């Protein structure tokens, strides 16, 4: 019985050491090169084709789009969050906030 308990404890300890944590990525990947292509006066369709569909679209503020990107690499890193907020007026981009 003592041998069984020792083997069980050893198996539990070893199984915890080999746990793999996947990288987690959520949202729209925002590179500096792509964000630099945004220019005032672009239409919503042009912005959408460049950046993709925004992660958040507020029903109360239809002229505000929020792009958020979240990433975490396994266990070794703390989560990182990036984001930009775009403001439109008359279907044209008027402001970009980082």
VMD Tcl script that builds the backbone (N, CA, C; Angstrom):
set m [mol new atoms 294]
animate dup $m
set s [atomselect $m all]
$s set {name element resname resid chain x y z} {
  {N N UNK 1 A 0.832 -1.194 0.000}
  {CA C UNK 1 A 0.000 0.000 0.000}
  {C C UNK 1 A 0.877 1.258 0.000}
  {N N UNK 2 A 1.966 1.244 0.758}
  {CA C UNK 2 A 2.860 2.383 0.833}
  {C C UNK 2 A 3.506 2.634 -0.532}
  {N N UNK 3 A 3.827 1.572 -1.236}
  {CA C UNK 3 A 4.420 1.694 -2.560}
  {C C UNK 3 A 3.423 2.347 -3.533}
  {N N UNK 4 A 2.169 1.962 -3.457}
  {CA C UNK 4 A 1.121 2.526 -4.308}
  {C C UNK 4 A 0.962 4.031 -4.057}
  {N N UNK 5 A 0.986 4.438 -2.806}
  {CA C UNK 5 A 0.852 5.855 -2.450}
  {C C UNK 5 A 2.045 6.644 -2.982}
  {N N UNK 6 A 3.242 6.110 -2.839}
  {CA C UNK 6 A 4.448 6.794 -3.324}
  {C C UNK 6 A 4.413 6.958 -4.850}
  {N N UNK 7 A 3.974 5.926 -5.558}
  {CA C UNK 7 A 3.886 5.991 -7.016}
  {C C UNK 7 A 2.832 7.018 -7.427}
  {N N UNK 8 A 1.720 7.053 -6.727}
  {CA C UNK 8 A 0.658 8.014 -7.035}
  {C C UNK 8 A 1.140 9.447 -6.829}
  {N N UNK 9 A 1.812 9.697 -5.731}
  {CA C UNK 9 A 2.338 11.039 -5.442}
  {C C UNK 9 A 3.366 11.439 -6.492}
  {N N UNK 10 A 4.248 10.522 -6.854}
  {CA C UNK 10 A 5.269 10.798 -7.854}
  {C C UNK 10 A 4.624 11.102 -9.216}
  {N N UNK 11 A 3.607 10.344 -9.585}
  {CA C UNK 11 A 2.915 10.565 -10.855}
  {C C UNK 11 A 2.231 11.928 -10.871}
  {N N UNK 12 A 1.624 12.321 -9.768}
  {CA C UNK 12 A 0.974 13.632 -9.694}
  {C C UNK 12 A 1.987 14.765 -9.810}
  {N N UNK 13 A 3.123 14.622 -9.165}
  {CA C UNK 13 A 4.155 15.651 -9.221}
  {C C UNK 13 A 4.728 15.786 -10.630}
  {N N UNK 14 A 4.975 14.682 -11.279}
  {CA C UNK 14 A 5.546 14.718 -12.621}
  {C C UNK 14 A 4.546 15.213 -13.659}
  {N N UNK 15 A 3.287 14.894 -13.499}
  {CA C UNK 15 A 2.289 15.328 -14.479}
  {C C UNK 15 A 2.104 16.840 -14.444}
  {N N UNK 16 A 2.280 17.449 -13.296}
  {CA C UNK 16 A 2.148 18.896 -13.178}
  {C C UNK 16 A 3.297 19.618 -13.874}
  {N N UNK 17 A 4.461 19.033 -13.936}
  {CA C UNK 17 A 5.621 19.666 -14.558}
  {C C UNK 17 A 5.486 19.738 -16.074}
  {N N UNK 18 A 4.753 18.850 -16.659}
  {CA C UNK 18 A 4.695 18.797 -18.115}
  {C C UNK 18 A 3.426 19.434 -18.684}
  {N N UNK 19 A 2.711 20.211 -17.909}
  {CA C UNK 19 A 1.491 20.839 -18.396}
  {C C UNK 19 A 1.847 21.912 -19.415}
  {N N UNK 20 A 1.226 21.843 -20.562}
  {CA C UNK 20 A 1.466 22.796 -21.642}
  {C C UNK 20 A 0.350 23.827 -21.664}
  {N N UNK 21 A 0.726 25.080 -21.773}
  {CA C UNK 21 A -0.250 26.156 -21.887}
  {C C UNK 21 A -0.139 26.764 -23.268}
  {N N UNK 22 A -1.253 26.787 -23.988}
  {CA C UNK 22 A -1.276 27.347 -25.338}
  {C C UNK 22 A -1.173 28.864 -25.306}
  {N N UNK 23 A -0.663 29.417 -26.424}
  {CA C UNK 23 A -0.696 30.860 -26.601}
  {C C UNK 23 A -2.132 31.272 -26.891}
  {N N UNK 24 A -2.546 32.395 -26.325}
  {CA C UNK 24 A -3.914 32.884 -26.504}
  {C C UNK 24 A -3.857 34.204 -27.265}
  {N N UNK 25 A -4.608 34.289 -28.353}
  {CA C UNK 25 A -4.727 35.518 -29.121}
  {C C UNK 25 A -6.206 35.768 -29.388}
  {N N UNK 26 A -6.631 36.975 -29.103}
  {CA C UNK 26 A -8.032 37.338 -29.326}
  {C C UNK 26 A -8.110 38.737 -29.902}
  {N N UNK 27 A -9.061 38.935 -30.782}
  {CA C UNK 27 A -9.282 40.255 -31.347}
  {C C UNK 27 A -8.572 40.445 -32.665}
  {N N UNK 28 A -8.407 41.712 -33.056}
  {CA C UNK 28 A -7.770 42.077 -34.315}
  {C C UNK 28 A -6.302 42.394 -34.064}
  {N N UNK 29 A -5.401 41.699 -34.774}
  {CA C UNK 29 A -3.968 41.984 -34.650}
  {C C UNK 29 A -3.693 43.349 -35.265}
  {N N UNK 30 A -3.130 44.230 -34.474}
  {CA C UNK 30 A -2.880 45.602 -34.920}
  {C C UNK 30 A -1.377 45.845 -35.032}
  {N N UNK 31 A -0.874 45.873 -36.253}
  {CA C UNK 31 A 0.539 46.188 -36.448}
  {C C UNK 31 A 0.682 47.676 -36.701}
  {N N UNK 32 A 1.864 48.201 -36.407}
  {CA C UNK 32 A 2.105 49.633 -36.624}
  {C C UNK 32 A 1.974 50.000 -38.096}
  {N N UNK 33 A 2.374 49.077 -38.983}
  {CA C UNK 33 A 2.304 49.348 -40.414}
  {C C UNK 33 A 0.850 49.524 -40.879}
  {N N UNK 34 A -0.034 48.668 -40.368}
  {CA C UNK 34 A -1.444 48.735 -40.770}
  {C C UNK 34 A -2.106 49.972 -40.178}
  {N N UNK 35 A -1.836 50.253 -38.913}
  {CA C UNK 35 A -2.441 51.429 -38.265}
  {C C UNK 35 A -1.949 52.713 -38.931}
  {N N UNK 36 A -0.697 52.716 -39.406}
  {CA C UNK 36 A -0.156 53.897 -40.075}
  {C C UNK 36 A -0.868 54.187 -41.399}
  {N N UNK 37 A -1.524 53.192 -41.981}
  {CA C UNK 37 A -2.245 53.375 -43.243}
  {C C UNK 37 A -3.596 54.066 -43.058}
  {N N UNK 38 A -4.040 54.188 -41.803}
  {CA C UNK 38 A -5.302 54.890 -41.549}
  {C C UNK 38 A -5.126 56.381 -41.808}
  {N N UNK 39 A -6.039 56.952 -42.561}
  {CA C UNK 39 A -5.991 58.391 -42.810}
  {C C UNK 39 A -7.379 58.977 -42.589}
  {N N UNK 40 A -7.387 60.199 -42.128}
  {CA C UNK 40 A -8.668 60.875 -41.927}
  {C C UNK 40 A -9.375 61.002 -43.263}
  {N N UNK 41 A -10.685 60.814 -43.217}
  {CA C UNK 41 A -11.487 60.894 -44.424}
  {C C UNK 41 A -11.796 59.536 -45.044}
  {N N UNK 42 A -11.167 58.462 -44.536}
  {CA C UNK 42 A -11.475 57.122 -45.052}
  {C C UNK 42 A -12.903 56.757 -44.686}
  {N N UNK 43 A -13.564 56.008 -45.562}
  {CA C UNK 43 A -14.927 55.565 -45.269}
  {C C UNK 43 A -14.885 54.372 -44.318}
  {N N UNK 44 A -16.034 54.055 -43.733}
  {CA C UNK 44 A -16.113 52.888 -42.846}
  {C C UNK 44 A -15.771 51.604 -43.600}
  {N N UNK 45 A -16.175 51.523 -44.879}
  {CA C UNK 45 A -15.875 50.335 -45.685}
  {C C UNK 45 A -14.378 50.187 -45.916}
  {N N UNK 46 A -13.682 51.291 -46.143}
  {CA C UNK 46 A -12.225 51.247 -46.352}
  {C C UNK 46 A -11.508 50.832 -45.077}
  {N N UNK 47 A -11.939 51.369 -43.947}
  {CA C UNK 47 A -11.342 51.004 -42.664}
  {C C UNK 47 A -11.593 49.533 -42.369}
  {N N UNK 48 A -12.794 49.075 -42.623}
  {CA C UNK 48 A -13.143 47.686 -42.377}
  {C C UNK 48 A -12.331 46.739 -43.256}
  {N N UNK 49 A -12.066 47.110 -44.495}
  {CA C UNK 49 A -11.262 46.246 -45.361}
  {C C UNK 49 A -9.801 46.243 -44.934}
  {N N UNK 50 A -9.334 47.311 -44.312}
  {CA C UNK 50 A -7.953 47.398 -43.851}
  {C C UNK 50 A -7.738 46.676 -42.522}
  {N N UNK 51 A -8.631 46.911 -41.558}
  {CA C UNK 51 A -8.449 46.378 -40.207}
  {C C UNK 51 A -9.345 45.182 -39.884}
  {N N UNK 52 A -10.352 44.940 -40.698}
  {CA C UNK 52 A -11.315 43.891 -40.377}
  {C C UNK 52 A -12.474 44.466 -39.580}
  {N N UNK 53 A -13.366 43.590 -39.191}
  {CA C UNK 53 A -14.530 44.000 -38.411}
  {C C UNK 53 A -14.093 44.378 -36.999}
  {N N UNK 54 A -14.551 45.514 -36.474}
  {CA C UNK 54 A -14.152 45.894 -35.120}
  {C C UNK 54 A -14.691 44.919 -34.080}
  {N N UNK 55 A -13.926 44.732 -33.023}
  {CA C UNK 55 A -14.329 43.826 -31.953}
  {C C UNK 55 A -15.555 44.359 -31.225}
  {N N UNK 56 A -15.619 45.666 -31.043}
  {CA C UNK 56 A -16.750 46.277 -30.341}
  {C C UNK 56 A -17.375 47.373 -31.192}
  {N N UNK 57 A -18.680 47.292 -31.367}
  {CA C UNK 57 A -19.448 48.357 -32.001}
  {C C UNK 57 A -20.596 48.690 -31.057}
  {N N UNK 58 A -20.588 49.902 -30.548}
  {CA C UNK 58 A -21.572 50.346 -29.574}
  {C C UNK 58 A -22.848 50.780 -30.292}
  {N N UNK 59 A -23.970 50.192 -29.919}
  {CA C UNK 59 A -25.248 50.553 -30.539}
  {C C UNK 59 A -25.658 51.988 -30.240}
  {N N UNK 60 A -25.179 52.537 -29.132}
  {CA C UNK 60 A -25.536 53.897 -28.761}
  {C C UNK 60 A -24.609 54.921 -29.402}
  {N N UNK 61 A -23.426 54.481 -29.828}
  {CA C UNK 61 A -22.449 55.361 -30.473}
  {C C UNK 61 A -21.993 54.682 -31.766}
  {N N UNK 62 A -22.816 54.736 -32.771}
  {CA C UNK 62 A -22.543 54.027 -34.034}
  {C C UNK 62 A -21.323 54.580 -34.771}
  {N N UNK 63 A -20.881 55.762 -34.406}
  {CA C UNK 63 A -19.722 56.361 -35.060}
  {C C UNK 63 A -18.430 56.121 -34.284}
  {N N UNK 64 A -18.435 55.125 -33.407}
  {CA C UNK 64 A -17.238 54.764 -32.642}
  {C C UNK 64 A -16.989 53.270 -32.822}
  {N N UNK 65 A -15.774 52.934 -33.267}
  {CA C UNK 65 A -15.366 51.535 -33.399}
  {C C UNK 65 A -14.160 51.297 -32.516}
  {N N UNK 66 A -14.187 50.193 -31.774}
  {CA C UNK 66 A -13.075 49.824 -30.909}
  {C C UNK 66 A -12.430 48.542 -31.422}
  {N N UNK 67 A -11.136 48.625 -31.691}
  {CA C UNK 67 A -10.348 47.457 -32.081}
  {C C UNK 67 A -9.455 47.102 -30.900}
  {N N UNK 68 A -9.583 45.865 -30.419}
  {CA C UNK 68 A -8.823 45.419 -29.253}
  {C C UNK 68 A -8.115 44.124 -29.606}
  {N N UNK 69 A -6.854 44.012 -29.163}
  {CA C UNK 69 A -6.071 42.797 -29.391}
  {C C UNK 69 A -5.460 42.359 -28.071}
  {N N UNK 70 A -5.698 41.112 -27.717}
  {CA C UNK 70 A -5.236 40.541 -26.451}
  {C C UNK 70 A -4.363 39.341 -26.763}
  {N N UNK 71 A -3.198 39.239 -26.130}
  {CA C UNK 71 A -2.320 38.087 -26.340}
  {C C UNK 71 A -1.639 37.679 -25.036}
  {N N UNK 72 A -1.442 36.383 -24.891}
  {CA C UNK 72 A -0.703 35.840 -23.753}
  {C C UNK 72 A 0.048 34.613 -24.246}
  {N N UNK 73 A 1.344 34.587 -24.016}
  {CA C UNK 73 A 2.183 33.478 -24.454}
  {C C UNK 73 A 2.373 32.495 -23.309}
  {N N UNK 74 A 1.662 31.372 -23.365}
  {CA C UNK 74 A 1.805 30.309 -22.378}
  {C C UNK 74 A 1.684 30.798 -20.952}
  {N N UNK 75 A 2.503 30.231 -20.097}
  {CA C UNK 75 A 2.516 30.627 -18.682}
  {C C UNK 75 A 3.510 31.736 -18.396}
  {N N UNK 76 A 4.474 31.921 -19.298}
  {CA C UNK 76 A 5.625 32.764 -18.997}
  {C C UNK 76 A 5.341 34.261 -19.022}
  {N N UNK 77 A 4.297 34.676 -19.678}
  {CA C UNK 77 A 4.069 36.087 -19.882}
  {C C UNK 77 A 2.774 36.567 -19.245}
  {N N UNK 78 A 2.779 37.816 -18.815}
  {CA C UNK 78 A 1.524 38.408 -18.370}
  {C C UNK 78 A 0.738 38.829 -19.615}
  {N N UNK 79 A -0.560 38.856 -19.547}
  {CA C UNK 79 A -1.358 39.226 -20.728}
  {C C UNK 79 A -1.036 40.636 -21.207}
  {N N UNK 80 A -1.023 40.819 -22.528}
  {CA C UNK 80 A -0.796 42.131 -23.121}
  {C C UNK 80 A -2.045 42.531 -23.898}
  {N N UNK 81 A -2.406 43.792 -23.780}
  {CA C UNK 81 A -3.601 44.300 -24.443}
  {C C UNK 81 A -3.234 45.540 -25.243}
  {N N UNK 82 A -3.654 45.566 -26.495}
  {CA C UNK 82 A -3.473 46.727 -27.357}
  {C C UNK 82 A -4.840 47.130 -27.871}
  {N N UNK 83 A -4.957 48.362 -28.239}
  {CA C UNK 83 A -6.238 48.767 -28.804}
  {C C UNK 83 A -6.204 50.155 -29.378}
  {N N UNK 84 A -7.114 50.384 -30.304}
  {CA C UNK 84 A -7.329 51.723 -30.846}
  {C C UNK 84 A -8.834 51.957 -30.935}
  {N N UNK 85 A -9.194 53.202 -30.851}
  {CA C UNK 85 A -10.589 53.604 -30.990}
  {C C UNK 85 A -10.683 54.565 -32.166}
  {N N UNK 86 A -11.628 54.286 -33.051}
  {CA C UNK 86 A -11.828 55.123 -34.230}
  {C C UNK 86 A -13.157 55.851 -34.121}
  {N N UNK 87 A -13.157 57.112 -34.523}
  {CA C UNK 87 A -14.372 57.920 -34.503}
  {C C UNK 87 A -14.692 58.376 -35.929}
  {N N UNK 88 A -15.951 58.260 -36.283}
  {CA C UNK 88 A -16.421 58.621 -37.615}
  {C C UNK 88 A -17.447 59.746 -37.514}
  {N N UNK 89 A -17.534 60.513 -38.588}
  {CA C UNK 89 A -18.581 61.512 -38.712}
  {C C UNK 89 A -19.020 61.497 -40.171}
  {N N UNK 90 A -20.304 61.326 -40.406}
  {CA C UNK 90 A -20.850 61.215 -41.762}
  {C C UNK 90 A -20.151 60.114 -42.552}
  {N N UNK 91 A -19.931 58.965 -41.907}
  {CA C UNK 91 A -19.320 57.785 -42.525}
  {C C UNK 91 A -17.848 57.979 -42.904}
  {N N UNK 92 A -17.183 58.984 -42.348}
  {CA C UNK 92 A -15.776 59.249 -42.637}
  {C C UNK 92 A -14.975 59.271 -41.346}
  {N N UNK 93 A -13.769 58.739 -41.399}
  {CA C UNK 93 A -12.890 58.693 -40.228}
  {C C UNK 93 A -12.424 60.093 -39.888}
  {N N UNK 94 A -12.617 60.487 -38.612}
  {CA C UNK 94 A -12.214 61.833 -38.187}
  {C C UNK 94 A -11.151 61.799 -37.079}
  {N N UNK 95 A -11.054 60.678 -36.326}
  {CA C UNK 95 A -10.098 60.639 -35.219}
  {C C UNK 95 A -9.700 59.201 -34.914}
  {N N UNK 96 A -8.404 59.038 -34.571}
  {CA C UNK 96 A -7.866 57.737 -34.148}
  {C C UNK 96 A -7.206 57.948 -32.792}
  {N N UNK 97 A -7.657 57.186 -31.792}
  {CA C UNK 97 A -7.061 57.266 -30.448}
  {C C UNK 97 A -6.398 55.926 -30.119}
  {N N UNK 98 A -5.172 56.034 -29.637}
  {CA C UNK 98 A -4.449 54.813 -29.234}
  {C C UNK 98 A -4.499 54.641 -27.757}
}
mol reanalyze $m
mol bondsrecalc $m
mol representation Tube
mol addrep $m
